[in-house]
Structures are given as structure tokens and as C-alpha cells.
Amino acid sequence: MATIREIAKRVGFSQATVSRVLKDDPTFSVKDSTREKILNASLEMGYKNVPQYQRITIPQDVAILDNVVPDEGLQDVYFDELREALVKHAEEQRMNVTMHEDVDSLIANADKYAGFISIGPSPLGRKTLHRLHRKLPHGAFIDINPAPELFDSVQPDLEQTILDAIDALTTSGCSRIGFIGGLGNIMGEHEYPEDIRTFAFRNWTLRLDLDVQGLVYANGPFTVENGRLQGRQLLQDHADDLPDAVIVAADPLAVGVLQAFATENVIVPQDIKVISINNQEIAKYTSPALSSYDISQDELAKAAALMLAEALTANRTISQHMRISTRLVARDSFTPQD
């Protein structure tokens, strides 16, 4: 660890000045520029006794891994907003960001960056993740958690969101609840080919003793067209016995579901209630307007940028994982009981 004397020599101030700044002496007045120069030098030189609240982020070059597969649909809007928020918050943390759309490109250029933040749900193989960690040990994933032991992650709390939706519906008198989702992966050491929202729905309805036999539709991509197809299939399978409500895993799917219901003259919410997740702008303009759980892209991006900044500043080696809560924005497709 660097000594006070070595830090003083680096910055060109007296040992007494350096010592009092690092101890955050309340009786010592010093210019902000002097304080910042001393604190940054002490961190760069590996001085460990700087209190966390005293740490100032050193400007860093970081990469954003844009791990999104474009679908030319509403899902792209979600990631556009997330990408914009991430760049803003990274710059607030004095990060100079460079976009990479390919993990191999990021690995090849890893020596240019202090760390990375990844957005997008595309799964990465275990060997690729370990290669990435060897080159860039500091990284944070948004929305997914593909390697909990290697990298940090920030995710919306979708399991709790599904439980909240079930509770809101049952409190409103719904007992038969369907689910429409898409294909996904539960990642980590034991990767499982099922989206976490589908997994949570099956888990919670089983624990709450709700009969959802034949009411789970979770195939294909998260697109409007697939929502339309699965909504139509639900109506065909249960034409004479519709569920009281349906939870839809994402707004693009929900738009298609509402279209399928309208085509078959199924009236929402009178015949069936609908709750979705994401609260994208389109939710205001569907017919009827869509009740949807809001996922704050701004909060996800802010948390990821702060998490990476802290990891770089403290040279943290233990991964951390954060869940961001969602909230229901109620509109015409479902109004919860007070």
C-alpha cells in the first residue's frame, strides 16, 4: 500500500496536507481541486484507508456491450430508452463510453477499457463469459444475470412483479388466471430454458393453489405478432370457459393479445382482465389502455453505472446483485381493488 509520503511526492503537496485530506479533517480548509487531486492519486496508488464517502471516481474508459437482438418492434424501444439512460448515467460517473455490439470485439479490445456494462437478453456461453472475465473482471449486466460468480448485475424484480400481479388479480376476485409469455433463459451455472416470468408464474400459482392447467402460453419471441398468435390460441382453447384474467410478460406481446381479443369480440376488461409488464409508451394508446407494471430504465441504468464505478474505485472482487422494484400503472384493462 502506498504511504502518505509517497502520495505527497506524487501530488506535490506536503505530507501534512495529504494526511489531513485523507483523514477528512473538518477543521482543515482546502480547495476542491486539491482535495480531488489527493484523493484520486491515493486511489490510483492503492491507498486503502480512504473512507468510502471520500472516494471520487477517477475518469475511466468503459465499454457498453449492446447485447440486443433487434426485432424491429416495440421491444427495441425499451432497449433504446435503456441505452440512452445508461450513456447519461455513465457520463455522470466520469466514464467515457464506447459501444460494442459483439462480445468477441469487446474481448479483443479489452485493454482499452477499465470495465463494461452489458444490456440485452442474448445468452452468452460459459466459455465466452470466462474469457471476458479474464480480460475485463469488472462488469455489470442489466436485465440478466448470466454469471453471478463473475460479474455484477442489475435486474427488475420480475419474480416479485408476477406475484404482485397475481395478488392484485386475486384480491379483485379473479381465481382463474392465464399467462402469455415468450421464450427465455434462466442463466447462471445451471442455465434453464424458460423465461423467469413464466417460471415465477408457475411457481407462485402452484404455491397459492391456483388452477392454471392449460392456461400458460409461453412460446416464441416477445413480439406483437406472437402475442396475437398466442392470444388467439388461448381463445380457441378456452372459447367456452375464458379465464378471469391474463398476465402478459411484456407490452409488445400484450398489444398483440389485445388485438386478438378485439378480433374475436372479447371485451377487455368485462370478459377478461389484462395486466402487462414494462409500461412502454404504447400502453397509453392501446384499446383499451393497458395496465402495466413500470420498469424504470433510468433506475436500472443509474444503478449499473454506480455499481461499476464503485467496483472500479474499490477494486472490488466479490460480485454484487441488485433487484429494482416495479409499480403498477393502472389503466382501463385492469383496475385493482383498493
Solvent accessible surface area in square Angstrom, and as a share of the most:
residue,aa,sasa,rsa
1,M,143,0.64
2,A,10,0.08
3,T,70,0.41
4,I,44,0.22
5,R,172,0.63
6,E,87,0.39
7,I,0,0.00
8,A,8,0.06
9,K,178,0.75
10,R,132,0.48
11,V,9,0.05
12,G,65,0.62
13,F,68,0.28
14,S,65,0.42
15,Q,93,0.42
16,A,64,0.50
17,T,26,0.15
18,V,0,0.00
19,S,26,0.17
20,R,91,0.33
21,V,1,0.00
22,L,6,0.03
23,K,158,0.67
24,D,45,0.23
25,D,36,0.19
26,P,131,0.82
27,T,112,0.65
28,F,44,0.18
29,S,108,0.70
30,V,36,0.21
31,K,152,0.64
32,D,119,0.62
33,S,78,0.50
34,T,17,0.10
35,R,53,0.19
36,E,56,0.25
37,K,106,0.45
38,I,0,0.00
39,L,1,0.01
40,N,20,0.10
41,A,6,0.05
42,S,0,0.00
43,L,22,0.11
44,E,101,0.45
45,M,49,0.22
46,G,27,0.26
47,Y,25,0.10
48,K,128,0.54
49,N,93,0.48
50,V,4,0.03
51,P,44,0.28
52,Q,103,0.46
53,Y,161,0.61
54,Q,17,0.07
55,R,53,0.20
56,I,50,0.25
57,T,24,0.14
58,I,34,0.17
59,P,68,0.42
60,Q,41,0.18
61,D,69,0.36
62,V,0,0.00
63,A,0,0.00
64,I,1,0.00
65,L,0,0.00
66,D,17,0.09
67,N,19,0.10
68,V,26,0.15
69,V,107,0.61
70,P,100,0.63
71,D,45,0.23
72,E,166,0.75
73,G,32,0.31
74,L,40,0.20
75,Q,44,0.19
76,D,32,0.16
77,V,58,0.33
78,Y,13,0.05
79,F,9,0.04
80,D,75,0.39
81,E,71,0.32
82,L,0,0.00
83,R,54,0.20
84,E,131,0.59
85,A,13,0.10
86,L,0,0.00
87,V,42,0.24
88,K,98,0.41
89,H,13,0.06
90,A,0,0.00
91,E,102,0.46
92,E,106,0.47
93,Q,38,0.17
94,R,87,0.32
95,M,3,0.01
96,N,88,0.45
97,V,39,0.22
98,T,61,0.35
99,M,74,0.33
100,H,19,0.08
101,E,144,0.65
102,D,70,0.36
103,V,20,0.12
104,D,73,0.38
105,S,42,0.27
106,L,0,0.00
107,I,15,0.07
108,A,82,0.64
109,N,39,0.20
110,A,5,0.04
111,D,135,0.70
112,K,124,0.53
113,Y,26,0.10
114,A,31,0.24
115,G,0,0.00
116,F,0,0.00
117,I,0,0.00
118,S,1,0.00
119,I,0,0.00
120,G,1,0.01
121,P,56,0.35
122,S,21,0.14
123,P,69,0.44
124,L,22,0.11
125,G,46,0.44
126,R,67,0.24
127,K,173,0.73
128,T,27,0.16
129,L,1,0.01
130,H,72,0.32
131,R,91,0.33
132,L,0,0.00
133,H,56,0.25
134,R,173,0.63
135,K,120,0.51
136,L,4,0.02
137,P,68,0.43
138,H,27,0.12
139,G,4,0.03
140,A,0,0.00
141,F,1,0.00
142,I,0,0.00
143,D,29,0.15
144,I,18,0.09
145,N,33,0.17
146,P,5,0.03
147,A,1,0.01
148,P,47,0.30
149,E,96,0.43
150,L,21,0.11
151,F,3,0.01
152,D,9,0.05
153,S,0,0.00
154,V,0,0.00
155,Q,30,0.13
156,P,8,0.05
157,D,32,0.16
158,L,20,0.10
159,E,52,0.24
160,Q,81,0.36
161,T,1,0.01
162,I,0,0.00
163,L,27,0.13
164,D,49,0.25
165,A,0,0.00
166,I,0,0.00
167,D,64,0.33
168,A,20,0.15
169,L,0,0.00
170,T,50,0.29
171,T,93,0.54
172,S,23,0.15
173,G,65,0.62
174,C,7,0.04
175,S,70,0.45
176,R,62,0.23
177,I,1,0.00
178,G,0,0.00
179,F,0,0.00
180,I,0,0.00
181,G,0,0.00
182,G,1,0.01
183,L,112,0.56
184,G,21,0.20
185,N,54,0.28
186,I,41,0.21
187,M,32,0.14
188,G,7,0.07
189,E,119,0.53
190,H,161,0.72
191,E,87,0.39
192,Y,119,0.45
193,P,100,0.63
194,E,30,0.14
195,D,13,0.07
196,I,45,0.23
197,R,33,0.12
198,T,3,0.02
199,F,87,0.36
200,A,2,0.02
201,F,0,0.00
202,R,117,0.43
203,N,47,0.24
204,W,72,0.25
205,T,1,0.00
206,L,143,0.71
207,R,170,0.62
208,L,77,0.38
209,D,131,0.68
210,L,36,0.18
211,D,96,0.50
212,V,26,0.15
213,Q,155,0.69
214,G,46,0.45
215,L,1,0.00
216,V,29,0.17
217,Y,27,0.10
218,A,19,0.14
219,N,100,0.51
220,G,19,0.18
221,P,80,0.50
222,F,21,0.09
223,T,32,0.18
224,V,35,0.20
225,E,81,0.37
226,N,15,0.08
227,G,0,0.00
228,R,63,0.23
229,L,86,0.43
230,Q,15,0.07
231,G,0,0.00
232,R,88,0.32
233,Q,77,0.34
234,L,0,0.00
235,L,14,0.07
236,Q,119,0.53
237,D,74,0.38
238,H,29,0.13
239,A,73,0.57
240,D,150,0.78
241,D,84,0.43
242,L,46,0.23
243,P,1,0.01
244,D,55,0.29
245,A,0,0.00
246,V,0,0.00
247,I,0,0.00
248,V,0,0.00
249,A,0,0.00
250,A,5,0.04
251,D,0,0.00
252,P,1,0.01
253,L,0,0.00
254,A,0,0.00
255,V,16,0.09
256,G,0,0.00
257,V,0,0.00
258,L,9,0.04
259,Q,73,0.33
260,A,3,0.03
261,F,1,0.00
262,A,65,0.50
263,T,102,0.59
264,E,91,0.41
265,N,127,0.65
266,V,22,0.12
267,I,98,0.50
268,V,13,0.08
269,P,42,0.27
270,Q,137,0.61
271,D,68,0.35
272,I,1,0.00
273,K,57,0.24
274,V,0,0.00
275,I,0,0.00
276,S,0,0.00
277,I,0,0.00
278,N,14,0.07
279,N,30,0.15
280,Q,7,0.03
281,E,92,0.41
282,I,55,0.28
283,A,0,0.00
284,K,101,0.43
285,Y,148,0.56
286,T,23,0.13
287,S,99,0.64
288,P,33,0.21
289,A,18,0.14
290,L,0,0.00
291,S,0,0.00
292,S,0,0.00
293,Y,9,0.03
294,D,30,0.16
295,I,7,0.04
296,S,34,0.22
297,Q,23,0.10
298,D,57,0.29
299,E,80,0.36
300,L,0,0.00
301,A,0,0.00
302,K,88,0.37
303,A,12,0.09
304,A,0,0.00
305,A,1,0.00
306,L,80,0.40
307,M,13,0.06
308,L,1,0.01
309,A,4,0.03
310,E,51,0.23
311,A,3,0.03
312,L,25,0.12
313,T,24,0.14
314,A,37,0.28
315,N,93,0.48
316,R,36,0.13
317,T,121,0.70
318,I,132,0.67
319,S,27,0.17
320,Q,80,0.36
321,H,84,0.37
322,M,80,0.36
323,R,120,0.44
324,I,27,0.14
325,S,93,0.60
326,T,23,0.13
327,R,153,0.56
328,L,43,0.21
329,V,30,0.17
330,A,51,0.40
331,R,41,0.15
332,D,87,0.45
333,S,0,0.00
334,F,0,0.00
335,T,98,0.57
336,P,44,0.28
337,Q,111,0.49
338,D,191,0.99
